Amino acid sequence: MMDKSRAPRKLAFLTIMHGMVDAYATLLPHILPLLLAKLDPTSGQNRLAGILMASGNAFNSFSQLVTARIADRTRSIHFLTLGLALPAIAVCLLGLSPSLFFLVILLAVAGIGGAIFHPPATAQAAELSAQNRGTGVSIFITGGNVGQAIGPFLIILFLDKISENLPPDKLYLKLPWLSIWMIPGLLVAVVGGILLKDTVESPTTRTLAKVPVWPEIKRQFLPLLLLHLISMLKTVTVLGFITYLSLLLNQLEYAHTRRSMILAGFIFAGSMGILAGGKLSDILGGSVVLLISLVFSTPLLHLSAMSISDDPISFIVLLFAGNFVLASSASVNIVMGQKLLPNHQSIASSFMMGAAWGVAGLLNIPLGSLADQIGRVSLLKRLSILPFLTASLLAFLKMPKTTSDTVSSIVD
């Protein structure tokens, strides 16, 4: 039986673990220019960047539904510990990789680690949050986004200090120093295994997994599909901006620390949007927050892409504001999915998180080819319109009355 008095502390540590997993998982865009310089491609840099971004996300996507099903059945703490340890090891070895093949293998291992961690961790966050599920899950997701913002930036600062005397065309030589950064992740994984073991493996949580999953999915197939598409298309926009904005800023000769700071600010603004959206959904309802995030993020991101060369201040302010608004519905997507599959919450989380990120990551390959043809600025402008087009899916999203009788029931 779970001690409810310890639930906030355990949710806090689970959130820290999530932050570290996502910090490792999102380091790649920050070091992409250095990896590309090491690979030294003669052409098609954007396409190569898309392949690298897709590698980890693809494995994350296609393995997450399987790991989510196993997680619902077994409730093992190893899903959380290995889910952090694998990305920590694999990502921090990227700098030692001798070829594109080994880069893809390491990114695949990191992606599998994310697939192992995210569904059971998100379901566990919902259980630890009790009646305040919308707020609790938004805190958990915000922790991941804060990790995405702060972790890679701190690593870039460290690498920048290491390479003070290197010439600009040899900065990739600092990449092997990444290996040091696996140590914090491994330590937190061990502590998390000790602190959360009794909660994750509590016998009271095992009975839910005995309910057959496919009848439940078939019964809620359309709303699940629509929620997944909405989450995936939002993620296409975010991943596209992170990937090709990083390369564009490098092309515009932004210093590596400044470029990384802008990416960190973009992601951090999204994390604040998630936190605000979780609270706002308690007041307005999940569907309203989804509509607001999709419709109003488009003009902000589009104006940001238009001003990147002419007005750096407006570009940054609009960029951060755009992701704040777009990310505000992230926890809503997850909680609505969990409400549709109450007996298989890990699987529901995997639909809205891992599967969405994985498919979006695969789409980075054609996006890279498109960027090679039309340019990175034009690609960002087109990506900014995608959330507005996605809003049309809300017209077909009908949540069952048993899961959303009232506005607030979606997130409570």
C-alpha positions in Angstrom: 0.0 0.0 0.0 1.4 3.4 -1.0 2.1 5.9 1.8 0.2 9.0 0.5 2.2 11.3 2.8 5.4 10.4 0.8 3.7 10.8 -2.6 4.8 14.5 -3.2 8.4 13.7 -2.5 8.3 10.7 -4.8 6.6 12.7 -7.5 9.3 15.3 -7.1 12.1 12.7 -7.6 10.3 11.1 -10.5 10.1 14.5 -12.0 13.9 15.0 -11.5 14.5 11.6 -13.3 12.3 12.8 -16.1 14.3 16.0 -16.4 17.5 14.0 -16.7 16.1 11.5 -19.3 14.9 14.4 -21.4 18.1 16.4 -21.0 20.1 13.5 -22.5 17.4 12.8 -25.1 17.5 16.4 -26.4 21.2 17.1 -26.4 21.5 16.1 -30.0 20.2 19.4 -31.6 22.7 21.4 -29.5 25.7 19.3 -30.7 24.4 18.7 -34.3 26.7 21.3 -35.9 29.7 19.7 -34.2 28.7 16.2 -35.2 28.1 17.3 -38.8 31.6 19.0 -38.8 33.1 15.7 -37.6 31.2 13.7 -40.3 32.2 16.4 -42.8 29.4 15.8 -45.4 29.9 17.5 -48.7 26.2 18.1 -49.3 22.8 17.4 -47.8 23.5 18.6 -44.3 19.8 19.2 -43.5 18.9 15.7 -44.7 21.7 14.1 -42.6 20.5 16.1 -39.6 17.0 14.8 -40.2 18.3 11.2 -40.3 20.2 11.7 -37.0 17.1 13.3 -35.3 14.9 10.5 -36.6 17.1 7.6 -35.4 16.4 7.9 -31.7 12.9 9.0 -32.1 12.0 6.1 -34.4 13.2 3.5 -31.9 11.5 5.4 -29.1 8.2 5.3 -31.1 8.1 1.7 -32.3 9.3 0.1 -29.1 7.3 2.3 -26.7 3.9 0.6 -27.3 5.5 -2.8 -26.5 7.4 -1.6 -23.4 4.2 0.2 -22.2 2.2 -3.0 -22.4 4.9 -4.9 -20.5 5.1 -2.1 -18.0 1.4 -2.2 -17.3 1.7 -6.0 -16.7 4.9 -6.2 -14.6 5.2 -2.8 -12.8 9.0 -3.2 -12.5 11.3 -0.4 -11.2 13.8 -1.4 -13.9 11.7 0.4 -16.5 12.6 3.7 -14.7 16.2 2.9 -13.8 17.2 1.5 -17.2 15.1 4.2 -18.9 17.5 6.7 -17.4 20.7 4.7 -17.6 20.5 3.8 -21.3 20.2 7.4 -22.6 22.9 8.6 -20.1 25.4 6.1 -21.5 24.5 6.2 -25.2 24.2 9.9 -25.6 27.4 10.6 -23.7 29.3 8.3 -26.0 28.2 10.1 -29.2 31.4 12.1 -29.1 33.5 8.9 -29.3 31.6 7.5 -32.3 33.8 7.0 -35.4 31.1 7.0 -38.0 27.5 7.7 -38.9 26.6 4.0 -38.4 27.7 4.1 -34.8 26.0 7.4 -34.2 22.7 5.8 -35.4 23.2 2.8 -33.1 23.9 5.0 -30.1 20.9 7.1 -30.8 18.7 4.0 -31.2 19.9 2.8 -27.8 19.0 6.2 -26.3 15.6 6.1 -28.0 14.9 2.6 -26.5 15.8 4.0 -23.1 13.2 6.8 -23.5 10.7 4.2 -24.6 11.3 2.2 -21.5 11.0 5.2 -19.2 8.2 7.5 -20.4 5.0 5.4 -20.4 5.3 3.8 -16.9 6.8 7.0 -15.4 3.9 9.1 -16.7 1.4 6.6 -15.4 3.2 6.6 -12.1 3.1 10.4 -12.0 -0.7 10.3 -12.5 -1.1 7.8 -9.7 1.1 9.8 -7.3 -1.0 12.9 -8.1 -4.3 11.3 -6.9 -7.2 13.7 -7.5 -5.0 16.5 -8.9 -4.0 14.5 -11.9 -4.0 17.4 -14.4 -1.7 19.5 -12.2 0.5 16.6 -11.2 1.1 15.4 -14.7 1.8 18.9 -15.9 4.4 19.2 -13.1 6.0 15.9 -14.3 6.0 17.0 -17.9 7.3 20.4 -17.0 10.2 18.7 -15.2 11.1 17.0 -18.4 11.0 20.2 -20.4 13.1 22.0 -17.7 15.7 19.2 -18.1 15.6 19.7 -21.9 16.3 23.4 -21.5 18.9 23.4 -18.7 20.8 20.1 -19.2 22.0 20.5 -22.7 22.9 24.2 -22.1 25.1 23.3 -19.1 26.8 20.6 -21.2 27.5 23.1 -24.0 28.9 25.6 -21.4 31.2 22.9 -20.1 32.3 21.9 -23.6 32.9 25.6 -24.5 35.3 26.0 -21.6 37.1 22.8 -22.6 37.6 24.1 -26.2 38.7 27.7 -25.5 42.0 27.2 -27.4 40.7 25.1 -30.3 40.4 26.8 -33.8 36.8 27.2 -35.1 37.1 24.4 -37.6 38.3 21.9 -34.9 35.6 22.5 -32.3 34.3 18.9 -32.8 37.4 17.7 -31.1 35.8 18.5 -27.7 33.0 16.0 -28.2 34.8 13.1 -26.4 34.5 15.1 -23.2 30.7 14.3 -23.3 31.4 10.9 -21.8 31.9 12.5 -18.3 28.2 13.5 -18.3 26.9 10.0 -18.0 27.9 9.9 -14.3 25.1 12.1 -13.0 22.5 10.1 -14.9 23.7 6.8 -13.5 23.8 8.1 -10.0 20.2 9.4 -10.1 19.1 6.1 -11.7 20.4 4.2 -8.7 18.9 6.5 -6.2 15.6 6.4 -8.0 15.6 2.7 -8.0 15.9 2.7 -4.2 13.4 5.5 -3.5 10.6 4.5 -5.9 10.8 0.7 -5.9 8.1 0.1 -3.3 5.7 2.5 -5.0 6.2 1.2 -8.6 6.0 -2.4 -7.6 3.1 -2.0 -5.2 0.8 -5.1 -5.4 -2.3 -2.8 -5.4 -1.3 -1.5 -8.9 -1.1 -4.9 -10.6 -4.8 -5.7 -10.9 -5.5 -3.1 -13.6 -3.2 -4.8 -16.1 -5.5 -7.9 -16.1 -8.1 -6.0 -18.1 -7.8 -6.8 -21.9 -6.3 -3.9 -23.7 -7.5 -4.3 -27.3 -11.3 -4.1 -26.5 -10.6 -0.9 -24.6 -8.6 0.6 -27.5 -11.2 -0.4 -30.1 -13.9 1.2 -28.1 -12.0 4.5 -27.9 -10.2 4.2 -31.2 -11.3 7.5 -32.9 -10.7 9.9 -30.0 -7.3 8.1 -29.3 -6.3 8.5 -32.9 -7.3 12.1 -33.0 -5.4 12.9 -29.8 -2.4 11.1 -31.1 -2.5 13.0 -34.4 -2.8 16.3 -32.6 0.1 15.5 -30.3 2.2 14.2 -33.2 1.6 17.3 -35.4 2.5 19.6 -32.6 5.7 17.7 -32.0 6.6 17.9 -35.7 6.5 21.7 -35.3 8.6 21.7 -32.1 11.2 19.2 -33.4 11.4 20.9 -36.7 12.0 24.3 -35.0 14.6 22.8 -32.6 16.5 20.9 -35.4 16.6 23.5 -38.2 16.7 26.5 -36.0 19.9 25.1 -34.5 21.5 24.7 -37.9 20.2 28.1 -39.1 21.6 30.0 -36.1 24.9 28.2 -36.7 24.7 29.3 -40.4 24.1 32.9 -39.2 27.4 32.5 -37.2 25.8 32.6 -33.7 28.3 31.5 -31.1 27.7 27.9 -29.8 26.8 29.1 -26.3 24.4 31.8 -27.7 22.8 29.3 -30.0 22.4 26.8 -27.2 21.0 29.5 -25.0 18.3 30.3 -27.5 17.4 26.6 -27.9 17.3 26.3 -24.1 15.1 29.3 -23.8 12.7 28.0 -26.5 12.4 24.7 -24.6 12.1 26.4 -21.2 9.3 28.6 -22.5 7.5 25.4 -23.5 8.0 24.0 -20.0 6.4 27.0 -18.5 3.6 26.7 -21.0 3.0 23.1 -19.9 2.8 24.2 -16.3 0.4 27.0 -17.1 -1.7 24.8 -19.3 -2.2 22.2 -16.7 -3.6 24.8 -14.3 -5.7 26.5 -17.0 -7.2 23.2 -18.1 -8.6 22.8 -14.6 -10.5 26.0 -15.2 -11.4 26.0 -18.9 -11.2 22.3 -19.8 -8.8 20.4 -21.9 -10.5 20.9 -25.3 -10.5 24.7 -24.8 -6.8 24.7 -23.9 -6.0 22.5 -27.0 -7.8 25.0 -29.2 -6.0 28.0 -27.8 -2.6 26.4 -28.0 -3.0 25.4 -31.7 -4.6 28.5 -33.0 -2.6 31.2 -31.2 0.8 29.6 -31.5 0.8 29.9 -35.3 1.0 33.7 -35.7 3.7 33.9 -32.9 5.9 31.3 -34.5 5.4 32.6 -38.0 6.3 36.2 -37.1 9.3 34.8 -35.3 10.6 33.0 -38.4 10.0 36.2 -40.5 12.1 38.4 -38.1 15.0 36.1 -37.5 17.4 38.0 -39.8 16.1 41.5 -39.3 15.1 41.9 -35.7 16.9 39.5 -33.3 15.0 40.7 -30.2 11.5 40.3 -31.7 12.6 36.9 -33.1 13.5 35.6 -29.7 10.5 37.1 -27.8 8.0 35.7 -30.5 9.8 32.4 -30.6 9.6 31.8 -26.8 6.0 33.1 -26.7 5.0 30.8 -29.6 6.3 27.7 -27.8 4.8 28.7 -24.5 1.4 28.8 -26.1 1.9 25.6 -28.2 3.2 23.5 -25.3 0.4 24.6 -23.0 -1.8 21.7 -24.1 0.9 18.9 -23.7 -0.3 17.5 -20.4 -3.9 17.8 -21.6 -3.2 15.4 -24.5 -1.7 12.9 -22.0 -4.4 13.1 -19.4 -7.2 12.9 -21.9 -5.6 9.8 -23.4 -5.2 8.2 -19.9 -8.9 8.9 -19.2 -9.8 7.0 -22.4 -7.7 4.0 -21.3 -8.0 4.1 -17.5 -6.8 0.4 -17.1 -3.8 0.8 -19.4 -2.4 4.3 -18.6 1.2 3.4 -19.7 -0.1 2.5 -23.2 -2.2 5.7 -23.3 0.8 7.8 -22.3 2.9 6.1 -25.0 0.3 7.0 -27.7 0.5 10.7 -26.7 4.3 10.9 -25.9 6.6 8.3 -27.4 4.6 7.4 -30.5 3.9 11.0 -31.3 7.6 12.0 -30.9 8.7 8.9 -32.8 6.5 9.6 -35.9 7.4 13.3 -35.7 11.1 12.3 -35.6 10.8 10.2 -38.7 9.2 13.1 -40.5 12.4 15.0 -39.9 14.0 13.1 -42.8 11.6 14.6 -45.5 11.7 17.9 -43.7 15.5 17.9 -44.0 15.3 17.2 -47.7 12.7 20.0 -48.0 15.0 22.4 -46.1 17.8 21.6 -48.6 15.5 22.7 -51.4 13.7 25.7 -50.0 16.0 26.9 -47.2 15.7 26.7 -43.5 13.9 30.0 -43.0 11.2 29.0 -45.5 10.8 25.6 -43.8 10.3 27.3 -40.4 7.6 29.6 -41.8 5.8 26.6 -43.2 6.1 24.6 -40.0 4.6 27.5 -38.0 1.3 27.1 -39.9 1.0 23.4 -39.0 -0.6 23.9 -35.5 -3.3 26.1 -37.0 -4.2 23.4 -39.6 -4.1 20.8 -36.8 -6.8 22.7 -34.9 -9.4 21.5 -37.5 -9.1 18.0 -36.0 -10.8 19.2 -32.8 -14.1 19.4 -34.7 -14.1 15.6 -34.8 -12.8 15.0 -31.3 -15.7 13.8 -29.1 -14.7 12.6 -25.6 -17.1 10.0 -24.2 -19.4 11.3 -21.5 -18.0 8.9 -19.0 -14.6 10.5 -19.3 -15.5 14.2 -19.7 -19.0 14.8 -18.3 -17.9 18.2 -17.2 -15.3 20.7 -18.3 -13.1 19.9 -15.3 -13.3 16.1 -15.4 -10.8 15.9 -18.2 -7.9 16.9 -16.0 -9.1 16.1 -12.5 
